Amino acid sequence: MADFHLLRPWWLLLLALIPLLLWWWRRPQHGHGWHQLLPTHLAQVLVRDSGSVQRPQRWQLLLALALATLSLAGPSWERLPQPVYQLDNGQVLVVDMSLSMRSTDLSPNRLSQLQFKAMALVSQYLDGETGLVAYAGDAYVISPLTSDGRNINHLVRALSPELMPEYGSAPLPALQLAQRLLQESGYANGDIYWLTDGINTADYTEIADYIRQQPNRISILALGTAAGAPIKQLDGSLLRDANGEVVIPRVDAELLQQLAAISGGQFSQWQRDASDLVTLTAAGPQRRDGKQQDDQQVGDQWLDRGPWLWPLVLLLVLPLARRGALQASLLGLLSLTLYTPAVPAQEPPTWYQQLWQTPYQQAHQALERGDYQQAQQLAEDPWQRATANYRAGNYEQALADFAADQSPIGWYNQGNSWMQLGDYQQAINAYQQALAARPEWLEARENMALAEQLLQQQQQSDQQQNDQQQSEQQQSDQQQQQSEQQSEQQQSEQQSDQQSDQQSEQQSEQQREQQQQTEQQQQTEQQQAADTEQQALSDEQRQQQLTDEQRQQLEQWLNRIDDDPALLLRNKMRLEAQQRRLQRPPKGAQQQW
């Protein structure tokens, strides 16, 4: 009880009512009415003062007032555990860019979901300085530690497995690079957030030994499912191994969870809502000076024990209503309604708090607790209900509620819902509506650019898949025609000598027809070549006809085009890979995904 104190000591001023009540009860009583007509000895028996309070009731009322005052003052002797966050912290984001990230067990694939989660992690959950490392067959520093989260998100959006100089999966060099970035930036301890779809079982021991030796805390987000899915390449084909079997990478969450536990980090699997990122960052950041932050570090919030005194106050006050002291009872009940103890946001409100809260407030608290199902049931506001559905992964229901809001924020939320549903064209239309009202909205513009990129990839993939299906159909048709011709030849051999003569004549006719078709095809190709040459000459003539002013305008227009970050990253990593090959042989896993 050494820490006993009062959270709201100013309520003790109510104790000044006690001497006032004692003076009121002890002052001389001047009778009125019947007291003036009746003798004193008869008035004491026949007339009872309704405003008087008997001596036992007085002490009962005074004790209730004292307890109520003490309860309102907020007695406390225990502090609540509060995580202490500091902005002076550093972390490195390690992202897996192996070919397995093209697996389609997550919609549209693991790579897109990794980009979504990485950008949300940097924008909403990380403070301080953040670095970025990407790896496949080898690891590369994409960005040193910086406080510019938008630059990190811009680089994450440009990454893809095809940019990496070497295919494969080598997470150990990536973790070593992340540790070096933290040390070079002056962070004795830091956080490494590793986004991956798994490791090779043969690499587990080496990675675990390294994690035990390094001081940083590694938190892992696993993307993918245990069942896995084929790897769909950019040309629409499925990746196959050396034996011609379709590669299906599966996620071993248990191995990743063990690696995270070794360093004291958090582990989470991909979820449709943001609960995986909440779990991933639940431990809070570490301090720059290298001191380990205790998860149960106490803060300045104290546990209020005042509500425990109110049952005693009610037991003392309520009986007075039966004895005529109604004013005292009403005073106690009024004080009870005015006082509502503070409840942490992580705990659901009690039944008596819900009596004084609107459905909007109850739904808001449910959203803060992460109880999206209850928030969906309680919410009467369409925006609250849509938010609960979106965070719970019910994107179709969220879209229906977001559609009721025609403001820029409503269109922006509709675009996010369409993105989660995989309809990128509808998402682009929604973002355009939001930008029409707020042209300077950077987040909406970035999301629309990402939707356009994903739509282009989807269209290319569908076109390549259609071309592949058509080519396969043509091959099957040719094989069928060849089989039919072979069957006809076999039947012709079984015929009589007279029919064999006719067959020879037909074959000669077919040969002549084929020869004619070949000659026609050659003539067509020659004509196309002539047309192409003529078109090139005409383009050259038109280019020569451009004036100097037009050429200058064309050059200025080309100079305004922004550099492609993907191209810059590819060139940077290829140059670094060439330098490494001169110093040592490339490292990495044997498999290429």
C-alpha positions as CSV (number, residue, x, y, z in Angstrom):
1,M,0.0,0.0,0.0
2,A,3.0,2.3,-0.3
3,D,1.7,3.5,-3.7
4,F,-1.8,4.4,-2.3
5,H,-3.0,7.7,-3.6
6,L,-6.1,9.4,-5.0
7,L,-6.6,9.9,-8.7
8,R,-9.1,12.7,-8.3
9,P,-8.4,14.3,-4.8
10,W,-10.6,17.4,-5.5
11,W,-13.7,15.3,-4.8
12,L,-12.7,15.4,-1.1
13,L,-14.2,18.9,-1.0
14,L,-17.5,17.1,-0.6
15,L,-16.5,16.2,2.9
16,A,-17.2,19.8,3.8
17,L,-20.9,18.9,3.7
18,I,-20.5,16.7,6.9
19,P,-20.0,19.6,9.4
20,L,-22.7,21.6,7.6
21,L,-25.2,18.7,8.1
22,L,-24.1,18.3,11.7
23,W,-24.8,22.0,12.3
24,W,-28.1,21.8,10.6
25,W,-29.3,18.8,12.7
26,R,-28.1,20.4,16.0
27,R,-29.5,23.9,15.4
28,P,-32.5,24.9,17.5
29,Q,-35.9,23.9,15.9
30,H,-38.5,26.7,15.7
31,G,-41.8,25.0,15.2
32,H,-44.5,26.3,12.9
33,G,-48.1,25.5,12.3
34,W,-49.3,22.9,14.9
35,H,-46.4,23.7,17.2
36,Q,-47.8,27.1,17.8
37,L,-51.3,25.8,18.7
38,L,-50.5,22.7,20.8
39,P,-48.7,22.6,24.1
40,T,-45.1,21.5,23.9
41,H,-45.6,18.2,25.7
42,L,-48.5,17.3,23.3
43,A,-46.7,18.5,20.2
44,Q,-43.7,16.3,20.8
45,V,-46.0,13.3,20.8
46,L,-48.7,14.1,18.3
47,V,-46.7,16.1,15.7
48,R,-43.6,14.7,13.9
49,D,-41.3,16.8,11.9
50,S,-41.1,15.2,8.4
51,G,-37.8,17.0,7.6
52,S,-36.1,15.7,10.8
53,V,-33.6,12.8,10.7
54,Q,-33.1,10.5,13.6
55,R,-29.7,10.0,15.2
56,P,-29.0,6.5,13.8
57,Q,-30.0,7.7,10.3
58,R,-27.7,10.7,10.6
59,W,-24.6,8.6,11.2
60,Q,-25.7,6.2,8.4
61,L,-26.1,9.1,6.0
62,L,-22.7,10.6,7.0
63,L,-20.9,7.3,6.5
64,A,-22.5,6.9,3.1
65,L,-21.5,10.4,2.1
66,A,-17.9,9.7,3.3
67,L,-17.6,6.5,1.3
68,A,-19.2,8.1,-1.8
69,T,-16.7,10.9,-1.6
70,L,-13.8,8.5,-1.2
71,S,-15.0,6.5,-4.2
72,L,-15.3,9.6,-6.4
73,A,-11.7,10.6,-5.4
74,G,-10.4,7.4,-7.0
75,P,-8.4,5.4,-4.5
76,S,-5.6,3.5,-6.3
77,W,-2.5,1.6,-5.3
78,E,-1.8,-0.5,-8.5
79,R,-0.5,0.6,-11.9
80,L,-1.6,-0.9,-15.2
81,P,1.0,-2.4,-17.5
82,Q,1.4,0.0,-20.5
83,P,3.9,-0.4,-23.4
84,V,6.1,2.6,-23.8
85,Y,6.7,3.5,-27.4
86,Q,9.7,5.5,-28.5
87,L,10.2,7.2,-31.9
88,D,14.0,6.8,-31.6
89,N,14.0,3.3,-33.0
90,G,15.1,1.5,-36.2
91,Q,13.8,-1.5,-38.1
92,V,14.5,-3.2,-41.4
93,L,12.0,-4.8,-43.7
94,V,13.2,-8.0,-45.3
95,V,11.0,-9.2,-48.2
96,D,11.1,-12.5,-50.1
97,M,11.3,-12.0,-53.9
98,S,11.7,-15.7,-54.9
99,L,9.7,-17.2,-57.7
100,S,7.4,-18.9,-55.2
101,M,5.9,-15.5,-54.5
102,R,4.0,-15.9,-57.8
103,S,2.0,-18.7,-56.3
104,T,-1.8,-18.1,-56.6
105,D,-3.0,-19.6,-53.3
106,L,-3.5,-16.0,-52.2
107,S,-5.5,-13.7,-54.5
108,P,-4.2,-12.6,-57.0
109,N,-0.9,-14.0,-55.8
110,R,1.5,-14.0,-52.8
111,L,3.6,-11.1,-54.3
112,S,0.7,-8.7,-54.5
113,Q,-0.4,-9.5,-50.9
114,L,3.2,-9.1,-49.7
115,Q,3.3,-5.6,-51.3
116,F,-0.1,-4.7,-49.7
117,K,1.1,-5.9,-46.2
118,A,4.5,-4.3,-46.5
119,M,3.1,-0.9,-47.5
120,A,0.5,-1.0,-44.7
121,L,3.2,-2.1,-42.2
122,V,5.4,0.9,-43.0
123,S,2.6,3.5,-43.3
124,Q,0.5,2.6,-40.2
125,Y,2.5,0.5,-37.8
126,L,6.2,1.5,-37.8
127,D,7.7,4.6,-36.4
128,G,11.3,5.9,-36.6
129,E,13.7,4.9,-39.4
130,T,13.0,1.9,-41.7
131,G,15.3,0.1,-44.2
132,L,14.5,-2.4,-47.0
133,V,16.2,-5.5,-48.0
134,A,15.1,-7.9,-50.8
135,Y,16.4,-11.4,-51.5
136,A,16.0,-14.3,-53.9
137,G,19.2,-16.3,-54.8
138,D,21.1,-13.5,-53.1
139,A,20.2,-10.5,-50.9
140,Y,20.5,-6.8,-51.8
141,V,20.0,-3.5,-50.0
142,I,17.1,-1.7,-51.6
143,S,17.0,1.3,-49.2
144,P,19.1,2.2,-46.2
145,L,17.3,3.3,-43.0
146,T,15.2,6.4,-43.6
147,S,12.2,8.1,-42.0
148,D,10.6,8.6,-45.4
149,G,7.9,5.8,-45.5
150,R,6.6,6.9,-48.8
151,N,9.9,6.2,-50.5
152,I,10.0,2.7,-49.0
153,N,6.5,2.0,-50.3
154,H,7.4,3.3,-53.7
155,L,10.3,0.8,-53.8
156,V,8.2,-2.1,-52.5
157,R,5.7,-1.5,-55.2
158,A,8.4,-1.8,-57.9
159,L,9.9,-5.1,-56.6
160,S,9.2,-8.4,-58.3
161,P,11.0,-11.8,-58.6
162,E,11.9,-11.0,-62.3
163,L,14.0,-8.1,-61.1
164,M,16.4,-10.2,-59.1
165,P,19.7,-11.1,-60.7
166,E,19.6,-14.7,-59.4
167,Y,16.7,-17.0,-58.8
168,G,16.5,-19.0,-55.7
169,S,15.8,-18.5,-52.0
170,A,18.7,-17.4,-49.7
171,P,17.2,-15.6,-46.6
172,L,20.4,-15.9,-44.5
173,P,22.3,-13.2,-46.4
174,A,19.3,-11.0,-46.2
175,L,19.2,-11.2,-42.4
176,Q,22.9,-10.5,-42.3
177,L,22.4,-7.4,-44.4
178,A,19.6,-6.2,-42.2
179,Q,21.8,-6.6,-39.1
180,R,24.6,-4.6,-40.8
181,L,22.2,-1.8,-41.7
182,L,21.1,-1.5,-38.1
183,Q,24.6,-1.5,-36.8
184,E,25.8,1.1,-39.3
185,S,22.9,3.4,-38.4
186,G,23.9,3.2,-34.7
187,Y,21.2,0.9,-33.4
188,A,22.6,-1.7,-30.9
189,N,19.2,-3.4,-31.0
190,G,16.5,-3.2,-33.6
191,D,13.6,-5.0,-35.2
192,I,13.7,-7.1,-38.4
193,Y,10.3,-7.7,-40.0
194,W,10.6,-10.7,-42.3
195,L,7.9,-11.2,-44.9
196,T,8.3,-14.6,-46.6
197,D,6.4,-17.7,-47.7
198,G,8.8,-20.2,-46.2
199,I,12.4,-21.5,-46.1
200,N,14.1,-24.7,-47.2
201,T,14.2,-27.3,-44.5
202,A,17.9,-27.8,-45.1
203,D,18.6,-24.2,-44.3
204,Y,16.8,-24.2,-40.9
205,T,19.7,-25.1,-38.7
206,E,22.0,-22.5,-40.2
207,I,19.4,-19.8,-40.0
208,A,18.5,-20.7,-36.4
209,D,22.2,-20.7,-35.3
210,Y,22.6,-17.2,-36.8
211,I,19.5,-15.9,-35.1
212,R,20.8,-17.1,-31.7
213,Q,24.0,-15.1,-32.2
214,Q,22.6,-11.8,-33.4
215,P,21.0,-9.2,-31.0
216,N,18.0,-8.1,-33.1
217,R,14.4,-9.2,-32.7
218,I,13.0,-10.9,-35.8
219,S,9.3,-11.0,-36.4
220,I,8.0,-13.1,-39.3
221,L,4.8,-12.8,-41.4
222,A,4.1,-16.0,-43.4
223,L,2.3,-15.5,-46.7
224,G,0.7,-18.5,-48.2
225,T,-1.2,-21.7,-47.2
226,A,-0.1,-25.2,-46.2
227,A,-1.8,-26.6,-49.3
228,G,0.1,-24.3,-51.7
229,A,-0.6,-23.5,-55.3
230,P,1.3,-23.6,-58.7
231,I,3.6,-20.8,-59.6
232,K,2.1,-18.8,-62.5
233,Q,4.8,-17.0,-64.4
234,L,4.4,-13.8,-66.4
235,D,3.9,-15.6,-69.6
236,G,1.0,-17.5,-68.1
237,S,2.7,-20.9,-68.0
238,L,3.2,-22.9,-64.8
239,L,6.7,-23.3,-63.4
240,R,8.0,-26.9,-63.6
241,D,10.9,-28.7,-62.1
242,A,13.6,-30.7,-64.0
243,N,11.3,-33.7,-64.1
244,G,8.5,-31.8,-65.8
245,E,6.3,-31.7,-62.7
246,V,4.4,-28.6,-61.7
247,V,6.0,-26.9,-58.7
248,I,3.7,-26.3,-55.8
249,P,5.5,-24.4,-52.9
250,R,3.9,-25.0,-49.5
251,V,4.2,-22.9,-46.4
252,D,5.6,-24.6,-43.3
253,A,4.4,-22.2,-40.6
254,E,5.8,-24.2,-37.8
255,L,9.4,-23.7,-38.9
256,L,8.9,-19.9,-39.3
257,Q,7.2,-19.7,-35.9
258,Q,10.2,-21.5,-34.2
259,L,12.6,-19.0,-35.9
260,A,10.6,-16.0,-34.6
261,A,10.5,-17.5,-31.1
262,I,14.3,-17.9,-30.9
263,S,14.8,-14.1,-31.1
264,G,11.8,-13.2,-29.0
265,G,9.9,-11.8,-32.0
266,Q,6.3,-12.2,-33.1
267,F,4.9,-14.6,-35.7
268,S,1.8,-14.1,-37.7
269,Q,0.2,-15.7,-40.7
270,W,-1.5,-13.7,-43.5
271,Q,-5.0,-12.6,-42.8
272,R,-7.5,-10.7,-44.9
273,D,-7.8,-7.9,-42.3
274,A,-5.1,-6.1,-40.4
275,S,-5.0,-8.5,-37.5
276,D,-1.8,-10.1,-38.8
277,L,0.0,-6.8,-38.7
278,V,-1.4,-6.0,-35.2
279,T,0.0,-9.3,-34.0
280,L,3.3,-8.7,-35.8
281,T,3.9,-5.4,-34.0
282,A,2.3,-6.2,-30.7
283,A,5.6,-6.2,-28.8
284,G,6.4,-2.6,-29.6
285,P,9.7,-1.2,-30.8
286,Q,13.1,-1.6,-29.1
287,R,15.3,1.1,-27.7
288,R,18.2,2.6,-29.7
289,D,20.7,2.2,-26.8
290,G,20.4,-1.6,-26.8
291,K,18.4,-2.0,-23.6
292,Q,15.7,-4.6,-24.0
293,Q,12.2,-3.1,-23.5
294,D,10.1,-5.2,-21.1
295,D,6.7,-6.2,-22.5
296,Q,5.3,-5.5,-19.0
297,Q,6.8,-2.1,-18.5
298,V,4.5,0.0,-16.4
299,G,3.3,3.5,-17.4
300,D,1.4,6.3,-15.7
301,Q,-2.2,4.7,-15.8
302,W,-3.4,3.6,-12.4
303,L,-6.1,1.1,-11.6
304,D,-9.1,2.8,-10.1
305,R,-10.5,0.9,-7.1
306,G,-13.3,3.5,-6.4
307,P,-16.2,1.5,-8.0
308,W,-15.7,-1.2,-5.3
309,L,-17.1,1.1,-2.6
310,W,-20.4,1.8,-4.4
311,P,-22.2,-1.4,-3.2
312,L,-21.5,-0.3,0.4
313,V,-22.9,3.2,-0.4
314,L,-26.1,1.7,-1.8
315,L,-26.5,-0.6,1.2
316,L,-26.3,2.5,3.5
317,V,-28.4,4.9,1.4
318,L,-31.3,2.8,0.0
319,P,-32.8,1.9,3.4
320,L,-33.1,5.6,4.3
321,A,-35.7,5.9,1.5
322,R,-38.1,3.7,3.5
323,R,-37.6,5.8,6.6
324,G,-38.3,9.1,5.0
325,A,-34.8,10.2,4.1
326,L,-35.6,10.2,0.4
327,Q,-33.4,13.2,-0.4
328,A,-30.3,11.4,0.8
329,S,-31.2,8.3,-1.4
330,L,-31.7,10.4,-4.5
331,L,-28.4,12.2,-3.8
332,G,-26.5,8.9,-3.7
333,L,-28.1,7.5,-6.8
334,L,-27.5,10.8,-8.7
335,S,-23.8,10.6,-7.8
336,L,-23.7,7.0,-9.0
337,T,-25.0,8.0,-12.4
338,L,-22.6,10.8,-12.8
339,Y,-19.6,8.6,-12.2
340,T,-18.4,6.1,-14.8
341,P,-15.0,4.4,-14.2
342,A,-12.5,4.4,-17.1
343,V,-12.2,1.0,-18.9
344,P,-9.2,0.2,-21.1
345,A,-10.1,0.0,-24.8
346,Q,-9.0,-3.7,-24.9
347,E,-11.9,-4.8,-22.6
348,P,-15.6,-4.9,-23.5
349,P,-17.8,-2.4,-21.6
350,T,-19.8,-3.6,-18.7
351,W,-23.6,-3.7,-18.8
352,Y,-24.1,-0.5,-16.8
353,Q,-21.8,1.4,-19.2
354,Q,-23.7,0.2,-22.2
355,L,-26.9,1.7,-20.6
356,W,-25.3,5.2,-21.2
357,Q,-23.7,4.5,-24.6
358,T,-25.3,4.9,-28.0
359,P,-25.0,2.1,-30.6
360,Y,-22.4,4.2,-32.4
361,Q,-20.2,4.4,-29.3
362,Q,-20.6,0.7,-28.7
363,A,-19.7,-0.2,-32.3
364,H,-16.7,2.2,-32.1
365,Q,-15.4,0.4,-29.0
366,A,-15.9,-3.0,-30.7
367,L,-13.9,-1.8,-33.7
368,E,-11.1,-0.7,-31.4
369,R,-11.1,-4.1,-29.6
370,G,-11.0,-5.9,-32.9
371,D,-14.3,-7.6,-32.4
372,Y,-15.6,-7.0,-35.9
373,Q,-18.5,-9.4,-35.7
374,Q,-20.0,-7.5,-32.8
375,A,-19.3,-4.2,-34.4
376,Q,-21.1,-5.3,-37.5
377,Q,-24.1,-6.3,-35.4
378,L,-24.2,-3.1,-33.3
379,A,-23.4,-0.6,-36.1
380,E,-26.4,1.4,-37.4
381,D,-24.1,3.8,-39.3
382,P,-23.3,2.4,-42.8
383,W,-19.7,3.6,-42.6
384,Q,-19.1,1.8,-39.3
385,R,-20.7,-1.4,-40.6
386,A,-18.7,-1.2,-43.8
387,T,-15.5,-0.7,-41.8
388,A,-16.3,-3.8,-39.7
389,N,-17.0,-5.9,-42.7
390,Y,-13.8,-4.7,-44.5
391,R,-11.6,-5.5,-41.6
392,A,-13.3,-8.9,-41.2
393,G,-12.6,-9.7,-44.8
394,N,-16.3,-9.4,-46.0
395,Y,-15.4,-7.1,-48.9
396,E,-18.6,-7.6,-50.8
397,Q,-20.7,-6.5,-47.9
398,A,-18.3,-3.6,-47.2
399,L,-18.6,-2.5,-50.8
400,A,-22.4,-2.3,-50.5
401,D,-22.2,-0.1,-47.4
402,F,-19.3,2.1,-48.8
403,A,-21.4,2.7,-51.9
404,A,-23.9,4.7,-49.8
405,D,-21.2,7.3,-49.3
406,Q,-20.6,9.4,-52.4
407,S,-17.9,11.5,-50.8
408,P,-14.2,11.2,-51.8
409,I,-13.6,9.0,-48.8
410,G,-16.5,6.8,-49.8
411,W,-15.1,6.4,-53.3
412,Y,-11.6,5.7,-51.9
413,N,-13.0,2.9,-49.7
414,Q,-14.9,1.5,-52.6
415,G,-11.7,1.3,-54.6
416,N,-9.9,-0.5,-51.8
417,S,-12.8,-3.0,-51.6
418,W,-12.6,-3.6,-55.4
419,M,-8.9,-4.1,-55.1
420,Q,-9.4,-6.8,-52.4
421,L,-12.0,-8.5,-54.7
422,G,-9.6,-8.5,-57.6
423,D,-11.7,-6.3,-59.9
424,Y,-9.0,-3.7,-60.8
425,Q,-11.0,-1.9,-63.4
426,Q,-13.7,-1.1,-61.0
427,A,-11.1,0.0,-58.4
428,I,-9.6,2.4,-61.0
429,N,-13.0,3.9,-61.7
430,A,-13.6,4.4,-57.9
431,Y,-10.2,6.0,-57.4
432,Q,-10.8,8.4,-60.4
433,Q,-14.0,9.5,-58.7
434,A,-12.1,10.2,-55.5
435,L,-9.4,12.1,-57.3
436,A,-11.9,14.1,-59.2
437,A,-13.0,15.7,-55.9
438,R,-9.6,15.7,-54.3
439,P,-6.9,15.9,-57.0
440,E,-4.1,16.2,-54.4
441,W,-4.9,13.0,-52.6
442,L,-1.6,11.1,-52.8
443,E,-2.8,7.8,-51.4
444,A,-5.6,7.5,-53.8
445,R,-3.3,8.3,-56.7
446,E,-0.8,5.7,-55.6
447,N,-3.5,3.1,-55.2
448,M,-4.8,3.8,-58.6
449,A,-1.4,3.4,-60.1
450,L,-1.0,0.1,-58.4
451,A,-4.5,-1.0,-59.7
452,E,-3.5,0.0,-63.2
453,Q,-0.3,-2.1,-62.9
454,L,-2.1,-5.1,-61.6
455,L,-4.8,-4.8,-64.3
456,Q,-2.1,-4.6,-67.0
457,Q,-0.5,-7.8,-65.6
458,Q,-3.8,-9.5,-65.4
459,Q,-4.6,-8.6,-69.0
460,Q,-1.2,-9.8,-70.2
461,S,-1.6,-13.0,-68.3
462,D,-5.0,-13.7,-69.7
463,Q,-3.9,-12.8,-73.3
464,Q,-0.9,-15.1,-73.0
465,Q,-3.1,-17.9,-71.6
466,N,-5.5,-17.5,-74.5
467,D,-2.7,-17.6,-77.0
468,Q,-1.3,-20.7,-75.4
469,Q,-4.7,-22.3,-75.5
470,Q,-5.1,-21.4,-79.2
471,S,-1.7,-22.8,-80.0
472,E,-2.5,-26.0,-78.2
473,Q,-5.8,-26.2,-80.0
474,Q,-4.0,-25.8,-83.3
475,Q,-1.5,-28.5,-82.5
476,S,-4.3,-30.8,-81.5
477,D,-6.2,-30.1,-84.8
478,Q,-3.0,-30.8,-86.8
479,Q,-2.5,-34.0,-84.9
480,Q,-6.1,-35.0,-85.6
481,Q,-5.7,-34.2,-89.3
482,Q,-2.5,-36.3,-89.4
483,S,-4.2,-39.2,-87.8
484,E,-7.1,-38.9,-90.2
485,Q,-4.7,-38.9,-93.1
486,Q,-2.9,-41.9,-91.8
487,S,-6.2,-43.8,-91.4
488,E,-7.1,-42.9,-94.9
489,Q,-3.8,-44.2,-96.2
490,Q,-4.3,-47.5,-94.4
491,Q,-7.7,-47.9,-95.8
492,S,-6.4,-47.1,-99.3
493,E,-3.7,-49.8,-99.0
494,Q,-6.3,-52.4,-98.3
495,Q,-8.2,-51.6,-101.4
496,S,-7.8,-53.2,-104.8
497,D,-5.2,-52.4,-107.4
498,Q,-7.6,-50.2,-109.3
499,Q,-8.3,-48.1,-106.2
500,S,-4.5,-47.8,-105.6
501,D,-4.1,-46.2,-109.0
502,Q,-6.8,-43.7,-108.1
503,Q,-5.1,-43.0,-104.8
504,S,-1.8,-42.3,-106.5
505,E,-3.5,-39.8,-108.7
506,Q,-5.2,-38.2,-105.7
507,Q,-1.8,-38.0,-103.9
508,S,-0.2,-36.4,-107.0
509,E,-3.0,-33.9,-107.0
510,Q,-2.5,-33.2,-103.3
511,Q,1.2,-32.6,-103.9
512,R,0.4,-30.2,-106.7
513,E,-2.0,-28.4,-104.4
514,Q,0.5,-28.2,-101.6
515,Q,3.1,-26.9,-104.0
516,Q,0.7,-24.2,-105.2
517,Q,0.0,-23.3,-101.6
518,T,3.7,-23.0,-100.8
519,E,4.2,-20.7,-103.8
520,Q,1.3,-18.6,-102.7
521,Q,2.7,-18.4,-99.2
522,Q,6.1,-17.3,-100.5
523,Q,4.5,-14.6,-102.6
524,T,2.5,-13.4,-99.6
525,E,5.6,-13.2,-97.5
526,Q,7.5,-11.3,-100.2
527,Q,4.6,-8.8,-100.5
528,Q,4.5,-8.3,-96.7
529,A,8.3,-7.7,-96.7
530,A,7.9,-5.1,-99.5
531,D,5.1,-3.4,-97.5
532,T,7.2,-3.3,-94.4
533,E,10.1,-1.8,-96.2
534,Q,7.8,0.8,-97.8
535,Q,6.3,1.6,-94.4
536,A,9.8,2.0,-92.9
537,L,10.7,4.4,-95.8
538,S,7.6,6.4,-95.2
539,D,8.3,6.6,-91.5
540,E,11.8,7.8,-92.2
541,Q,10.4,10.4,-94.6
542,R,7.9,11.6,-92.1
543,Q,10.8,11.8,-89.5
544,Q,12.8,13.9,-91.9
545,Q,9.8,16.2,-92.5
546,L,9.7,17.1,-88.7
547,T,10.8,20.6,-88.1
548,D,13.4,21.6,-85.5
549,E,10.7,23.0,-83.3
550,Q,8.7,19.8,-83.3
551,R,11.8,17.7,-82.5
552,Q,12.6,20.0,-79.6
553,Q,9.0,19.6,-78.3
554,L,9.3,15.9,-78.7
555,E,12.5,15.8,-76.7
556,Q,11.0,17.9,-73.9
557,W,8.0,15.6,-73.7
558,L,10.2,12.5,-73.4
559,N,12.3,14.2,-70.7
560,R,9.2,14.7,-68.6
561,I,8.6,10.9,-68.4
562,D,9.6,9.7,-64.9
563,D,12.3,7.0,-64.5
564,D,11.0,3.6,-63.9
565,P,12.2,2.5,-60.4
566,A,12.0,-1.1,-61.4
567,L,14.5,-0.5,-64.1
568,L,16.8,1.4,-61.8
569,L,16.6,-1.4,-59.2
570,R,17.3,-4.1,-61.8
571,N,20.4,-2.3,-63.0
572,K,21.6,-1.6,-59.5
573,M,21.3,-5.2,-58.4
574,R,22.8,-6.6,-61.6
575,L,25.9,-4.4,-61.2
576,E,26.2,-5.4,-57.6
577,A,25.8,-9.1,-58.5
578,Q,28.5,-8.8,-61.1
579,Q,30.9,-7.3,-58.5
580,R,30.1,-10.1,-56.1
581,R,30.8,-12.8,-58.7
582,L,34.3,-11.4,-59.1
583,Q,34.9,-11.8,-55.4
584,R,33.2,-15.0,-54.6
585,P,30.9,-17.6,-56.1
586,P,27.2,-16.8,-55.8
587,K,25.4,-18.3,-52.8
588,G,21.9,-19.5,-52.5
589,A,19.6,-22.5,-52.4
590,Q,19.9,-25.2,-55.1
591,Q,16.3,-24.9,-56.2
592,Q,15.2,-21.9,-58.2
593,W,12.0,-20.9,-56.4
